[in-house]
Amino acid sequence: AQKITQTQPGMFVQEKEAVTLDCTYDTSDQSYGLFWYKQPSSGEMIFLIYQGSYDEQNATEGRYSLNFQKARKSANLVISASQLGDSAMYFCAMRFQGAQKLVFGQGTRLTINP
Amino acid sequence: DSGVTQTPKHLITATGQRVTLRCSPRSGDLSVYWYQQSLDQGLQFLIQYYNGEERAKGNILERFSAQQFPDLHSELNLSSLELGDSALYFCASSVAGSRGTEAFFGQGTRLTVV
């Protein structure tokens, strides 16, 4: 079965620290895409970063980077130098081969403490 | 701003009623997806349209229907509403057919059924 698992329901981090949000996936597909989204308390879903299964380099977007370990089927999001505005729900999602829809994990609620 | 526009932002209606949620995709995006986010089910894919044609169906109830018009905007119709239909409904758009294309989400319509 194709599934996304986020094992951390909640995380608390001090401001300016780096934080890693875990995401593992289960698929036998060779071609797939991995996404991370941020959902602040206002509710909108904000696209953060994308990694393709054939991409050899880990994706980076500003303070966000994706630690992609294909053999382990993990795609962890790393946020460097966390800020108070990073407090939100974070969702890992996957687009499987041949499909256009996204399958989402349960999400991790990140709280940045001053 | 993702470029995906959803209206209305909030909707409160009574059980048994029918509502229509509207989505305008990003300029140039042919594919529109609808997702439902509820506390108990998380983020669930409902349906996808590509250039006016239904492309994929997910966990969409028979009481729900959608369409995509020639100008590519889409509507999600929810009828015979029940309390359990209260949720945040998202529309997303992407350039379907390209591997690795992001799905950009609108701000969502928060539906409350009373």
gemmi code that builds the backbone of each chain (N, CA, C; Angstrom):
import gemmi

chains = {
    "A": [
        ("ALA", (0.841, -1.194, 0.000), (0.000, 0.000, 0.000), (0.877, 1.244, 0.000)),
        ("GLN", (0.395, 2.270, -0.673), (1.162, 3.510, -0.747), (0.739, 4.396, 0.405)),
        ("LYS", (1.701, 4.728, 1.251), (1.376, 5.392, 2.501), (2.492, 6.360, 2.898)),
        ("ILE", (2.072, 7.434, 3.541), (3.015, 8.416, 4.078), (2.864, 8.432, 5.594)),
        ("THR", (3.973, 8.403, 6.292), (3.915, 8.377, 7.755), (4.746, 9.507, 8.340)),
        ("GLN", (4.105, 10.293, 9.174), (4.807, 11.315, 9.948), (4.643, 10.912, 11.408)),
        ("THR", (5.724, 10.543, 12.037), (5.643, 9.920, 13.362), (5.630, 10.926, 14.500)),
        ("GLN", (5.893, 12.189, 14.216), (5.949, 13.198, 15.269), (4.665, 14.021, 15.252)),
        ("PRO", (3.733, 13.776, 16.165), (2.508, 14.576, 16.171), (2.803, 16.041, 16.519)),
        ("GLY", (3.781, 16.242, 17.416), (4.105, 17.604, 17.801), (5.578, 17.730, 18.131)),
        ("MET", (6.120, 18.934, 17.845), (7.511, 19.203, 18.187), (7.623, 20.609, 18.741)),
        ("PHE", (8.501, 20.750, 19.728), (8.750, 22.059, 20.333), (10.238, 22.356, 20.188)),
        ("VAL", (10.532, 23.520, 19.627), (11.922, 23.866, 19.320), (12.172, 25.309, 19.760)),
        ("GLN", (13.373, 25.570, 20.229), (13.762, 26.939, 20.563), (14.057, 27.717, 19.283)),
        ("GLU", (13.664, 28.979, 19.328), (13.945, 29.866, 18.197), (15.431, 29.826, 17.852)),
        ("LYS", (15.713, 29.867, 16.566), (17.051, 29.888, 15.982), (17.699, 28.509, 15.896)),
        ("GLU", (17.078, 27.527, 16.510), (17.604, 26.168, 16.361), (17.146, 25.576, 15.033)),
        ("ALA", (17.887, 24.576, 14.556), (17.447, 23.828, 13.389), (16.473, 22.745, 13.833)),
        ("VAL", (15.567, 22.381, 12.953), (14.582, 21.356, 13.300), (14.431, 20.402, 12.116)),
        ("THR", (14.270, 19.137, 12.433), (14.049, 18.117, 11.412), (12.690, 17.473, 11.637)),
        ("LEU", (11.868, 17.502, 10.613), (10.549, 16.870, 10.654), (10.615, 15.595, 9.827)),
        ("ASP", (10.197, 14.494, 10.437), (10.362, 13.190, 9.820), (9.208, 12.836, 8.884)),
        ("CYS", (9.549, 12.115, 7.825), (8.555, 11.615, 6.886), (9.092, 10.337, 6.261)),
        ("THR", (8.338, 9.274, 6.371), (8.694, 8.050, 5.662), (7.541, 7.666, 4.755)),
        ("TYR", (7.853, 6.925, 3.727), (6.829, 6.564, 2.756), (6.998, 5.116, 2.354)),
        ("ASP", (5.941, 4.598, 1.807), (5.932, 3.196, 1.411), (5.404, 3.120, -0.010)),
        ("THR", (6.247, 2.694, -0.923), (5.830, 2.515, -2.303), (6.803, 1.584, -2.998)),
        ("SER", (6.305, 0.904, -4.019), (7.180, 0.094, -4.867), (7.432, 0.802, -6.206)),
        ("ASP", (6.850, 2.004, -6.342), (7.060, 2.780, -7.559), (8.510, 3.245, -7.641)),
        ("GLN", (8.981, 3.404, -8.872), (10.324, 3.945, -9.092), (10.288, 5.457, -9.286)),
        ("SER", (9.192, 5.928, -9.829), (9.061, 7.347, -10.115), (7.978, 7.946, -9.232)),
        ("TYR", (8.360, 8.916, -8.445), (7.398, 9.558, -7.568), (7.945, 10.918, -7.158)),
        ("GLY", (7.090, 11.715, -6.561), (7.500, 13.033, -6.111), (7.127, 13.222, -4.653)),
        ("LEU", (7.958, 13.930, -3.933), (7.731, 14.192, -2.513), (7.614, 15.684, -2.281)),
        ("PHE", (6.646, 16.057, -1.476), (6.337, 17.452, -1.241), (6.244, 17.713, 0.261)),
        ("TRP", (6.550, 18.936, 0.642), (6.269, 19.409, 1.990), (5.432, 20.682, 1.894)),
        ("TYR", (4.413, 20.722, 2.770), (3.542, 21.884, 2.848), (3.492, 22.372, 4.292)),
        ("LYS", (3.283, 23.669, 4.422), (3.108, 24.301, 5.730), (1.679, 24.809, 5.829)),
        ("GLN", (1.049, 24.546, 6.951), (-0.302, 25.053, 7.171), (-0.327, 25.857, 8.465)),
        ("PRO", (-0.259, 27.178, 8.389), (-0.351, 27.999, 9.595), (-1.765, 27.971, 10.149)),
        ("SER", (-1.937, 28.624, 11.267), (-3.245, 28.591, 11.946), (-4.340, 29.222, 11.099)),
        ("SER", (-3.962, 30.053, 10.153), (-4.957, 30.673, 9.271), (-5.552, 29.667, 8.290)),
        ("GLY", (-4.902, 28.519, 8.113), (-5.505, 27.434, 7.352), (-4.982, 27.170, 5.960)),
        ("GLU", (-4.346, 28.154, 5.330), (-3.934, 27.906, 3.948), (-2.792, 26.890, 3.878)),
        ("MET", (-2.680, 26.220, 2.765), (-1.618, 25.238, 2.523), (-0.554, 25.897, 1.659)),
        ("ILE", (0.642, 25.981, 2.210), (1.725, 26.685, 1.532), (2.767, 25.675, 1.076)),
        ("PHE", (3.015, 25.619, -0.228), (4.020, 24.719, -0.770), (5.410, 25.182, -0.336)),
        ("LEU", (6.225, 24.240, 0.174), (7.560, 24.581, 0.635), (8.655, 24.067, -0.277)),
        ("ILE", (8.586, 22.754, -0.603), (9.736, 22.160, -1.274), (9.313, 20.861, -1.946)),
        ("TYR", (10.005, 20.526, -3.036), (9.704, 19.329, -3.803), (10.992, 18.547, -4.080)),
        ("GLN", (10.865, 17.218, -4.038), (11.969, 16.317, -4.385), (11.452, 15.224, -5.298)),
        ("GLY", (12.053, 15.056, -6.451), (11.711, 13.959, -7.332), (12.534, 12.728, -6.990)),
        ("SER", (11.971, 11.569, -7.237), (12.649, 10.336, -6.849), (13.944, 10.114, -7.623)),
        ("TYR", (14.051, 10.724, -8.798), (15.261, 10.559, -9.596), (16.251, 11.690, -9.395)),
        ("ASP", (15.880, 12.669, -8.576), (16.790, 13.796, -8.321), (17.948, 13.315, -7.450)),
        ("GLU", (19.154, 13.555, -7.915), (20.318, 13.063, -7.177), (20.714, 13.983, -6.039)),
        ("GLN", (20.405, 15.260, -6.191), (20.733, 16.218, -5.140), (19.520, 16.438, -4.246)),
        ("ASN", (19.773, 16.651, -2.973), (18.683, 17.022, -2.063), (18.183, 18.411, -2.411)),
        ("ALA", (16.861, 18.560, -2.406), (16.269, 19.856, -2.729), (16.493, 20.864, -1.607)),
        ("THR", (16.681, 22.112, -1.994), (16.787, 23.192, -1.009), (15.994, 24.387, -1.507)),
        ("GLU", (15.350, 25.082, -0.558), (14.618, 26.307, -0.862), (14.797, 27.243, 0.316)),
        ("GLY", (15.761, 28.120, 0.233), (16.007, 29.046, 1.335), (16.402, 28.303, 2.604)),
        ("ARG", (15.616, 28.498, 3.670), (15.925, 27.829, 4.949), (15.439, 26.385, 4.998)),
        ("TYR", (14.744, 25.957, 3.933), (14.217, 24.599, 3.901), (15.111, 23.707, 3.055)),
        ("SER", (15.355, 22.524, 3.557), (16.039, 21.518, 2.755), (15.383, 20.173, 3.009)),
        ("LEU", (15.501, 19.321, 2.045), (14.869, 18.010, 2.144), (15.975, 16.968, 2.203)),
        ("ASN", (16.014, 16.221, 3.276), (17.001, 15.150, 3.442), (16.388, 13.876, 2.877)),
        ("PHE", (16.700, 13.592, 1.612), (16.083, 12.492, 0.885), (16.997, 11.280, 0.943)),
        ("GLN", (16.492, 10.214, 1.573), (17.241, 8.963, 1.643), (16.378, 7.884, 1.005)),
        ("LYS", (16.642, 7.655, -0.279), (15.771, 6.797, -1.076), (15.742, 5.365, -0.567)),
        ("ALA", (16.894, 4.840, -0.196), (16.945, 3.445, 0.254), (16.153, 3.257, 1.542)),
        ("ARG", (16.146, 4.284, 2.375), (15.393, 4.225, 3.629), (13.951, 4.675, 3.449)),
        ("LYS", (13.631, 5.165, 2.260), (12.290, 5.700, 1.968), (11.921, 6.778, 2.978)),
        ("SER", (12.833, 7.710, 3.128), (12.534, 8.829, 4.019), (12.806, 10.149, 3.310)),
        ("ALA", (12.055, 11.155, 3.692), (12.156, 12.478, 3.066), (11.937, 13.523, 4.149)),
        ("ASN", (12.913, 13.686, 5.004), (12.759, 14.583, 6.152), (12.964, 16.034, 5.758)),
        ("LEU", (12.181, 16.894, 6.340), (12.304, 18.334, 6.100), (13.195, 18.937, 7.179)),
        ("VAL", (14.178, 19.697, 6.766), (15.058, 20.385, 7.704), (14.820, 21.884, 7.567)),
        ("ILE", (14.520, 22.519, 8.686), (14.363, 23.977, 8.712), (15.531, 24.528, 9.508)),
        ("SER", (16.329, 25.345, 8.879), (17.488, 25.904, 9.580), (17.079, 27.222, 10.241)),
        ("ALA", (17.739, 27.548, 11.337), (17.539, 28.831, 12.020), (16.058, 29.144, 12.164)),
        ("SER", (15.367, 28.330, 12.924), (13.908, 28.454, 13.028), (13.496, 29.828, 13.556)),
        ("GLN", (12.312, 30.242, 13.094), (11.750, 31.539, 13.474), (10.368, 31.324, 14.091)),
        ("LEU", (9.897, 32.315, 14.833), (8.576, 32.175, 15.474), (7.495, 31.928, 14.424)),
        ("GLY", (7.664, 32.529, 13.254), (6.679, 32.361, 12.184), (6.661, 30.974, 11.568)),
        ("ASP", (7.603, 30.129, 11.957), (7.610, 28.745, 11.463), (6.617, 27.875, 12.219)),
        ("SER", (6.063, 28.381, 13.300), (5.069, 27.610, 14.060), (3.869, 27.335, 13.169)),
        ("ALA", (3.570, 26.076, 12.946), (2.500, 25.676, 12.027), (2.409, 24.162, 12.000)),
        ("MET", (1.408, 23.662, 11.257), (1.360, 22.239, 10.913), (2.165, 22.040, 9.645)),
        ("TYR", (2.891, 20.940, 9.588), (3.682, 20.614, 8.406), (3.260, 19.243, 7.895)),
        ("PHE", (2.989, 19.209, 6.603), (2.528, 17.980, 5.977), (3.527, 17.518, 4.917)),
        ("CYS", (3.823, 16.237, 4.977), (4.582, 15.577, 3.931), (3.559, 14.947, 2.986)),
        ("ALA", (3.820, 15.015, 1.713), (2.885, 14.459, 0.741), (3.661, 13.801, -0.394)),
        ("MET", (2.991, 12.907, -1.069), (3.642, 12.164, -2.139), (2.725, 12.067, -3.343)),
        ("ARG", (3.334, 12.170, -4.508), (2.623, 11.906, -5.740), (3.230, 10.629, -6.304)),
        ("PHE", (2.420, 9.590, -6.400), (2.914, 8.297, -6.837), (2.917, 8.199, -8.349)),
        ("GLN", (3.638, 7.226, -8.846), (3.804, 7.041, -10.285), (2.458, 6.856, -10.959)),
        ("GLY", (2.242, 7.596, -12.027), (1.011, 7.434, -12.793), (-0.177, 8.167, -12.208)),
        ("ALA", (-0.018, 8.718, -11.030), (-1.133, 9.424, -10.397), (-0.799, 10.900, -10.312)),
        ("GLN", (-1.806, 11.726, -10.291), (-1.603, 13.154, -10.148), (-1.965, 13.639, -8.756)),
        ("LYS", (-2.769, 12.887, -8.044), (-3.203, 13.334, -6.726), (-2.053, 13.207, -5.736)),
        ("LEU", (-2.190, 13.949, -4.652), (-1.236, 13.877, -3.558), (-1.829, 13.054, -2.420)),
        ("VAL", (-0.987, 12.238, -1.821), (-1.359, 11.508, -0.613), (-0.590, 12.143, 0.534)),
        ("PHE", (-1.296, 12.515, 1.586), (-0.703, 13.270, 2.680), (-0.466, 12.412, 3.909)),
        ("GLY", (0.559, 12.779, 4.656), (0.757, 12.229, 5.982), (-0.164, 12.914, 6.976)),
        ("GLN", (-0.056, 12.508, 8.236), (-0.961, 13.024, 9.266), (-0.588, 14.424, 9.739)),
        ("GLY", (0.629, 14.815, 9.454), (1.079, 16.143, 9.826), (1.832, 16.162, 11.145)),
        ("THR", (2.686, 17.163, 11.299), (3.419, 17.420, 12.543), (3.178, 18.869, 12.924)),
        ("ARG", (2.765, 19.080, 14.165), (2.563, 20.456, 14.630), (3.870, 20.948, 15.253)),
        ("LEU", (4.447, 21.942, 14.632), (5.707, 22.512, 15.095), (5.444, 23.803, 15.854)),
        ("THR", (6.005, 23.890, 17.036), (5.901, 25.105, 17.840), (7.299, 25.628, 18.114)),
        ("ILE", (7.526, 26.872, 17.758), (8.823, 27.506, 17.986), (8.691, 28.398, 19.223)),
        ("ASN", (9.500, 28.135, 20.201), (9.474, 28.906, 21.447), (10.503, 30.021, 21.428)),
        ("PRO", (10.140, 31.206, 21.941), (11.099, 32.316, 21.943), (12.198, 32.125, 22.985)),
    ],
    "B": [
        ("ASP", (1.004, 34.431, -2.070), (-0.198, 34.159, -2.861), (0.105, 33.056, -3.883)),
        ("SER", (-0.653, 31.942, -3.771), (-0.391, 30.791, -4.634), (-0.900, 31.000, -6.054)),
        ("GLY", (-1.819, 31.937, -6.229), (-2.430, 32.139, -7.538), (-3.699, 31.343, -7.737)),
        ("VAL", (-4.027, 30.474, -6.791), (-5.266, 29.709, -6.844), (-6.294, 30.440, -5.965)),
        ("THR", (-7.447, 30.726, -6.532), (-8.460, 31.501, -5.814), (-9.671, 30.636, -5.504)),
        ("GLN", (-10.051, 30.641, -4.243), (-11.239, 29.905, -3.829), (-12.243, 30.852, -3.203)),
        ("THR", (-13.495, 30.646, -3.548), (-14.565, 31.410, -2.919), (-15.736, 30.503, -2.596)),
        ("PRO", (-16.478, 30.773, -1.525), (-16.157, 31.759, -0.504), (-15.100, 31.230, 0.463)),
        ("LYS", (-14.616, 32.059, 1.343), (-13.641, 31.610, 2.341), (-14.323, 30.871, 3.478)),
        ("HIS", (-15.503, 31.327, 3.821), (-16.268, 30.698, 4.897), (-17.697, 30.511, 4.433)),
        ("LEU", (-18.295, 29.418, 4.903), (-19.672, 29.102, 4.540), (-20.315, 28.379, 5.712)),
        ("ILE", (-21.436, 28.916, 6.147), (-22.193, 28.264, 7.212), (-23.571, 27.957, 6.650)),
        ("THR", (-23.972, 26.706, 6.774), (-25.255, 26.313, 6.211), (-25.884, 25.238, 7.071)),
        ("ALA", (-27.127, 24.934, 6.808), (-27.853, 23.965, 7.624), (-27.807, 22.582, 6.981)),
        ("THR", (-28.067, 21.592, 7.815), (-28.120, 20.227, 7.295), (-29.202, 20.120, 6.230)),
        ("GLY", (-28.925, 19.284, 5.235), (-29.873, 19.080, 4.150), (-29.732, 20.053, 2.999)),
        ("GLN", (-28.972, 21.101, 3.207), (-28.823, 22.117, 2.167), (-27.775, 21.704, 1.133)),
        ("ARG", (-27.686, 22.542, 0.094), (-26.712, 22.337, -0.990), (-25.863, 23.595, -1.112)),
        ("VAL", (-24.553, 23.397, -1.327), (-23.659, 24.542, -1.510), (-22.755, 24.294, -2.701)),
        ("THR", (-22.212, 25.376, -3.228), (-21.253, 25.300, -4.331), (-19.994, 26.047, -3.955)),
        ("LEU", (-18.883, 25.362, -4.066), (-17.582, 25.973, -3.809), (-16.902, 26.205, -5.150)),
        ("ARG", (-16.240, 27.344, -5.265), (-15.662, 27.724, -6.535), (-14.154, 27.837, -6.462)),
        ("CYS", (-13.497, 27.484, -7.559), (-12.036, 27.526, -7.610), (-11.572, 28.044, -8.965)),
        ("SER", (-10.670, 29.011, -8.935), (-10.003, 29.471, -10.157), (-8.544, 29.059, -10.079)),
        ("PRO", (-8.070, 28.220, -10.998), (-6.687, 27.751, -10.929), (-5.694, 28.835, -11.310)),
        ("ARG", (-4.435, 28.555, -11.097), (-3.374, 29.451, -11.534), (-3.419, 29.563, -13.060)),
        ("SER", (-3.010, 30.701, -13.546), (-2.989, 30.911, -14.983), (-2.097, 29.855, -15.641)),
        ("GLY", (-2.658, 29.171, -16.634), (-1.885, 28.169, -17.353), (-2.021, 26.754, -16.827)),
        ("ASP", (-2.547, 26.608, -15.619), (-2.720, 25.264, -15.063), (-4.004, 24.649, -15.602)),
        ("LEU", (-3.886, 23.442, -16.130), (-5.042, 22.771, -16.712), (-5.724, 21.827, -15.731)),
        ("SER", (-4.989, 21.469, -14.688), (-5.486, 20.457, -13.754), (-5.958, 21.100, -12.462)),
        ("VAL", (-7.113, 20.647, -12.008), (-7.666, 21.126, -10.745), (-7.976, 19.920, -9.868)),
        ("TYR", (-7.619, 20.034, -8.614), (-7.867, 18.961, -7.643), (-8.687, 19.528, -6.497)),
        ("TRP", (-9.534, 18.689, -5.942), (-10.263, 19.057, -4.734), (-9.868, 18.107, -3.614)),
        ("TYR", (-9.621, 18.709, -2.447), (-9.268, 17.949, -1.246), (-10.162, 18.384, -0.098)),
        ("GLN", (-10.387, 17.442, 0.799), (-11.148, 17.737, 2.009), (-10.241, 17.517, 3.210)),
        ("GLN", (-10.237, 18.466, 4.117), (-9.458, 18.306, 5.350), (-10.403, 18.344, 6.544)),
        ("SER", (-10.490, 17.226, 7.228), (-11.311, 17.154, 8.427), (-10.460, 16.632, 9.567)),
        ("LEU", (-10.928, 16.846, 10.789), (-10.147, 16.459, 11.970), (-9.939, 14.951, 12.021)),
        ("ASP", (-10.967, 14.203, 11.661), (-10.845, 12.753, 11.811), (-10.210, 12.074, 10.606)),
        ("GLN", (-10.375, 12.639, 9.405), (-9.874, 11.973, 8.196), (-8.579, 12.569, 7.678)),
        ("GLY", (-8.185, 13.720, 8.185), (-6.996, 14.364, 7.648), (-7.277, 14.938, 6.265)),
        ("LEU", (-6.235, 15.029, 5.455), (-6.363, 15.564, 4.094), (-6.637, 14.430, 3.126)),
        ("GLN", (-7.796, 14.500, 2.469), (-8.205, 13.429, 1.577), (-8.472, 14.002, 0.193)),
        ("PHE", (-7.968, 13.314, -0.810), (-8.228, 13.682, -2.195), (-9.671, 13.324, -2.562)),
        ("LEU", (-10.325, 14.264, -3.209), (-11.706, 14.018, -3.630), (-11.793, 13.698, -5.116)),
        ("ILE", (-11.308, 14.636, -5.945), (-11.486, 14.465, -7.372), (-10.526, 15.378, -8.117)),
        ("GLN", (-10.184, 14.972, -9.353), (-9.310, 15.766, -10.209), (-9.948, 15.965, -11.566)),
        ("TYR", (-9.826, 17.171, -12.087), (-10.226, 17.469, -13.452), (-9.021, 17.970, -14.231)),
        ("TYR", (-8.981, 17.566, -15.483), (-7.915, 18.033, -16.357), (-8.554, 18.558, -17.637)),
        ("ASN", (-8.412, 19.830, -17.876), (-8.903, 20.469, -19.097), (-10.363, 20.113, -19.370)),
        ("GLY", (-11.143, 20.125, -18.323), (-12.573, 19.920, -18.458), (-13.057, 18.492, -18.276)),
        ("GLU", (-12.117, 17.547, -18.228), (-12.511, 16.148, -18.103), (-12.137, 15.605, -16.734)),
        ("GLU", (-13.001, 14.766, -16.187), (-12.665, 14.113, -14.925), (-11.494, 13.167, -15.155)),
        ("ARG", (-10.463, 13.286, -14.329), (-9.247, 12.481, -14.530), (-9.098, 11.408, -13.458)),
        ("ALA", (-9.434, 11.731, -12.233), (-9.282, 10.765, -11.138), (-10.291, 11.066, -10.045)),
        ("LYS", (-10.707, 10.007, -9.389), (-11.669, 10.130, -8.304), (-11.103, 9.498, -7.056)),
        ("GLY", (-11.320, 10.169, -5.956), (-10.863, 9.626, -4.679), (-12.040, 9.316, -3.795)),
        ("ASN", (-11.928, 9.729, -2.528), (-12.971, 9.423, -1.555), (-14.113, 10.441, -1.614)),
        ("ILE", (-14.726, 10.562, -2.753), (-15.791, 11.541, -2.908), (-17.148, 10.863, -2.759)),
        ("LEU", (-17.980, 11.445, -1.906), (-19.297, 10.891, -1.672), (-20.184, 11.103, -2.895)),
        ("GLU", (-21.199, 10.284, -3.017), (-22.135, 10.426, -4.149), (-22.914, 11.726, -4.060)),
        ("ARG", (-23.031, 12.259, -2.859), (-23.753, 13.538, -2.674), (-22.912, 14.730, -3.167)),
        ("PHE", (-21.669, 14.457, -3.471), (-20.762, 15.514, -3.937), (-20.521, 15.338, -5.432)),
        ("SER", (-20.385, 16.440, -6.119), (-20.044, 16.377, -7.540), (-19.201, 17.590, -7.885)),
        ("ALA", (-18.505, 17.502, -8.981), (-17.658, 18.616, -9.396), (-17.679, 18.722, -10.906)),
        ("GLN", (-17.254, 19.879, -11.376), (-17.063, 20.042, -12.811), (-16.014, 21.111, -13.046)),
        ("GLN", (-15.447, 21.065, -14.247), (-14.480, 22.086, -14.659), (-14.996, 22.689, -15.961)),
        ("PHE", (-15.052, 23.986, -15.991), (-15.653, 24.701, -17.103), (-14.612, 25.049, -18.169)),
        ("PRO", (-15.072, 25.459, -19.358), (-14.123, 25.797, -20.441), (-13.081, 26.839, -20.052)),
        ("ASP", (-13.429, 27.749, -19.139), (-12.416, 28.730, -18.719), (-11.509, 28.167, -17.629)),
        ("LEU", (-11.652, 26.887, -17.341), (-10.837, 26.094, -16.409), (-11.167, 26.298, -14.941)),
        ("HIS", (-12.092, 27.192, -14.623), (-12.472, 27.239, -13.222), (-13.291, 25.995, -12.890)),
        ("SER", (-13.343, 25.678, -11.615), (-14.020, 24.460, -11.200), (-14.976, 24.761, -10.064)),
        ("GLU", (-15.994, 23.953, -9.974), (-16.950, 24.051, -8.878), (-17.141, 22.685, -8.234)),
        ("LEU", (-17.238, 22.709, -6.926), (-17.527, 21.502, -6.154), (-18.891, 21.698, -5.534)),
        ("ASN", (-19.818, 20.818, -5.865), (-21.179, 20.896, -5.367), (-21.384, 19.857, -4.269)),
        ("LEU", (-21.848, 20.316, -3.136), (-22.100, 19.433, -2.007), (-23.575, 19.511, -1.679)),
        ("SER", (-24.266, 18.381, -1.698), (-25.706, 18.412, -1.467), (-26.098, 17.531, -0.288)),
        ("SER", (-27.338, 17.695, 0.149), (-27.872, 16.947, 1.300), (-26.850, 16.943, 2.433)),
        ("LEU", (-26.414, 18.129, 2.777), (-25.298, 18.259, 3.710), (-25.606, 17.669, 5.076)),
        ("GLU", (-24.573, 17.059, 5.638), (-24.654, 16.476, 6.974), (-23.620, 17.176, 7.868)),
        ("LEU", (-23.800, 17.007, 9.172), (-22.870, 17.639, 10.109), (-21.437, 17.219, 9.839)),
        ("GLY", (-21.263, 15.959, 9.445), (-19.932, 15.414, 9.187), (-19.255, 15.957, 7.956)),
        ("ASP", (-19.989, 16.735, 7.166), (-19.372, 17.350, 5.979), (-18.627, 18.635, 6.339)),
        ("SER", (-18.770, 19.071, 7.556), (-18.036, 20.256, 8.004), (-16.534, 19.986, 7.891)),
        ("ALA", (-15.859, 20.822, 7.154), (-14.433, 20.592, 6.889), (-13.877, 21.794, 6.152)),
        ("LEU", (-12.579, 21.735, 5.937), (-11.899, 22.722, 5.097), (-11.714, 22.080, 3.729)),
        ("TYR", (-12.238, 22.728, 2.705), (-12.159, 22.188, 1.356), (-11.142, 23.012, 0.567)),
        ("PHE", (-10.170, 22.286, 0.034), (-9.115, 22.931, -0.735), (-9.236, 22.601, -2.207)),
        ("CYS", (-8.887, 23.578, -2.998), (-8.673, 23.379, -4.417), (-7.181, 23.562, -4.662)),
        ("ALA", (-6.632, 22.754, -5.539), (-5.228, 22.902, -5.931), (-5.153, 22.825, -7.444)),
        ("SER", (-4.107, 23.425, -8.005), (-3.937, 23.321, -9.441), (-2.484, 23.045, -9.774)),
        ("SER", (-2.280, 22.424, -10.911), (-0.921, 22.159, -11.379), (-0.945, 21.964, -12.877)),
        ("VAL", (0.239, 21.954, -13.442), (0.376, 21.647, -14.861), (0.484, 20.134, -14.950)),
        ("ALA", (-0.625, 19.481, -15.167), (-0.630, 18.017, -15.171), (0.166, 17.493, -16.351)),
        ("GLY", (0.723, 16.318, -16.140), (1.453, 15.664, -17.208), (2.943, 15.845, -17.105)),
        ("SER", (3.369, 16.793, -16.282), (4.812, 17.006, -16.126), (5.273, 16.402, -14.809)),
        ("ARG", (6.265, 15.596, -14.869), (6.756, 14.989, -13.638), (7.383, 16.066, -12.778)),
        ("GLY", (7.001, 16.073, -11.530), (7.628, 17.012, -10.613), (6.981, 18.362, -10.549)),
        ("THR", (5.771, 18.474, -11.012), (5.141, 19.782, -10.929), (4.474, 19.937, -9.566)),
        ("GLU", (4.615, 21.100, -9.025), (4.035, 21.355, -7.715), (2.522, 21.477, -7.826)),
        ("ALA", (1.857, 21.187, -6.751), (0.436, 21.450, -6.672), (0.260, 22.634, -5.731)),
        ("PHE", (-0.233, 23.732, -6.262), (-0.456, 24.933, -5.470), (-1.890, 24.978, -4.983)),
        ("PHE", (-2.036, 25.268, -3.707), (-3.338, 25.232, -3.072), (-3.924, 26.623, -2.917)),
        ("GLY", (-5.236, 26.674, -3.014), (-5.943, 27.887, -2.655), (-6.031, 27.997, -1.146)),
        ("GLN", (-6.653, 29.061, -0.681), (-6.735, 29.315, 0.767), (-7.783, 28.469, 1.458)),
        ("GLY", (-8.594, 27.777, 0.662), (-9.577, 26.886, 1.244), (-10.909, 27.556, 1.511)),
        ("THR", (-11.940, 26.743, 1.542), (-13.269, 27.175, 1.970), (-13.611, 26.387, 3.224)),
        ("ARG", (-13.844, 27.116, 4.301), (-14.216, 26.435, 5.540), (-15.731, 26.316, 5.586)),
        ("LEU", (-16.205, 25.077, 5.505), (-17.639, 24.808, 5.509), (-18.062, 24.334, 6.891)),
        ("THR", (-19.048, 24.985, 7.429), (-19.628, 24.580, 8.703), (-21.087, 24.239, 8.471)),
        ("VAL", (-21.453, 23.017, 8.786), (-22.841, 22.582, 8.650), (-23.445, 22.519, 10.049)),
        ("VAL", (-24.538, 23.238, 10.236), (-25.156, 23.314, 11.577), (-26.559, 22.697, 11.573)),
    ],
}
model = gemmi.Model(1)
for chain_id, residues in chains.items():
    chain = gemmi.Chain(chain_id)
    for i, (resn, *xyz) in enumerate(residues, 1):
        res = gemmi.Residue()
        res.name, res.seqid = resn, gemmi.SeqId(i, " ")
        for name, pos in zip(("N", "CA", "C"), xyz):
            atom = gemmi.Atom()
            atom.name, atom.element = name, gemmi.Element(name[0])
            atom.pos, atom.b_iso = gemmi.Position(*pos), 0.0
            res.add_atom(atom)
        chain.add_residue(res)
    model.add_chain(chain)
structure = gemmi.Structure()
structure.add_model(model)
structure.setup_entities()
